[in-house]
Amino acid sequence: MSFDRRQFIQSVAGTGVLGIGARFAIAEEQVARATRATPSPHIKDISVIECAPEGVRLTVVKITTDQDGLYGYGCATFTQRAELVRPAVEKYLKPLLLGKETDRIEDIWQSCNDSGYWKNGPVLNNAISGVDEALWDIKGRQANMPVYQLLGGKCREAVETYAHAGGGDFPDVVASARKFMADGFRNVRVQIGIPGMEGYGSSTGGAGSNLKPLHAGPFFEPAYDMRRSLKMLEICRQELGPEVGLLHDVHERLTPNEAVAFCKRAEEFDLFFVEDPLSPEDIDYFRQIRQNCATPLSMGELFNNPHEWQPLIENRLIDYIRCHLSQVGGLSPARKIAVLAEQYGVKTAWHGPGDVSPVGHMAQVSLDIAIPNFGIQEYTPFNDRTQEVFHGCPVMKDGYLWVNENPGWGIEIDEKAAAKYPFTPGRNNLNGGWGVLRKLDGTVIKQ
């Protein structure tokens, strides 16, 4: 603004009579003053940090800006296909994004999503998530605020969580749950092993069985699991009392008909929710479950595509949406999912297992604390090796996760420590892959 123009505005302001043009000019000058000393950072470099401090492959994207000391981290962890994420970032997203302004988070997300033509796949979504969350981290560091403040501030003081209890037999599950309850958890997911079979979320139950599969690999029979899990829920409710919130993960291992029957029979045990009773391919069966019982339902950790979560939310067929943030593309799309869910009375319960990096966990907790329709957060503890690499992890106390109050995510990564824990071939030398699970007759089942 020239001196003459500024002088004119000041003189008019002094008379107490300001026209629209003068008021606009004053506002324009105020904006210019506010932003003059903070030029928008530009992306100078994008790198990928890989490590496995707990044996689970973690991938984090680091964006470095052209401003000294300003950078950010984002979770891009896709454990089962981890080695595909790095080239997606380095060979495709990095050339697209170098030199772009870091302030334009939404524009960058849309550009990345559209640049591959085919959209909503897990590899690209995780790569985009790493970029997206790193940009939010940078914006928080710029503003000298934790990211949750940029999302509107706290709706609650801390984040309610649930822990994972399991065992090979019923007394083991009850004892495991009681331990977590003694540590302050008010909600516990309970899982039980099945004798001789490859269960989920717990050790193999008992010493074995008389069942003889027609193959040499691990096996699982859904009907056996269904009966044993229902008995476990009955015992846990009797032994643990009515106040504790009980959760159970079906992990999509039942047929649709079995899932309907399971949820109907589980209604009497007053569960907090049943998790993933169906696979993404079978979501139309949620309508049948709703028509048959009032058991609370959660779904979403395998979702990558809006066409998966949108109909369940809009038709109120689930009670909790539990997407894996990096699988849907990061914080930016997760915010939109939460807003959509709020309009239909659906709460959040983001996926929080060990194959989410601490950066990803902090992104979830930051969103949890800032949205009105938060439901519950899955909790997985961080071991000493993980905290050696990731400084500033969310803090657990009495069943609550507490968000970091430092700028951005409040997390710093020791890259030298990360290098001490490289990726390993993993179980069965499948580079993080899960392998195959079959029924007794050899049929491959979902897991």
Salt bridges, closest charged atoms under 4 A:
GLU28 OE1 - ARG5 NH2 3.42
GLU29 OE2 - ARG6 NH2 3.72
GLU29 OE2 - ARG33 NH1 3.69
ASP45 OD1 - LYS94 NZ 2.97
GLU50 OE1 - ARG86 NH2 3.32
ASP66 OD2 - HIS42 ND1 3.62
GLU83 OE2 - ARG57 NH1 3.06
GLU90 OE2 - ARG86 NH1 2.77
ASP103 OD1 - LYS139 NZ 3.68
GLU106 OE2 - LYS336 NZ 2.69
ASP114 OD1 - LYS119 NZ 3.33
ASP137 OD1 - ARG141 NE 3.18
GLU160 OE2 - ARG186 NE 2.94
ASP169 OD1 - ARG228 NH2 3.42
ASP183 OD2 - LYS179 NZ 3.67
GLU234 OE1 - LYS231 NZ 3.58
GLU239 OE1 - ARG178 NH2 3.66
ASP249 OD2 - ARG189 NH1 3.65
GLU275 OE2 - ARG322 NH2 2.93
GLU281 OE1 - LYS446 NZ 3.39
ASP282 OD2 - LYS446 NZ 3.46
GLU301 OE2 - HIS251 NE2 3.74
GLU301 OE1 - ARG322 NH2 3.30
GLU301 OE2 - HIS351 NE2 3.38
ASP319 OD2 - ARG290 NH1 3.05
GLU378 OE2 - HIS164 NE2 2.74
GLU378 OE2 - ARG189 NH1 3.91
GLU378 OE1 - ARG322 NH2 3.06
GLU388 OE2 - LYS420 NZ 2.53
GLU405 OE2 - LYS154 NZ 3.04
GLU412 OE2 - ARG141 NH1 2.88
GLU415 OE2 - LYS62 NZ 3.09
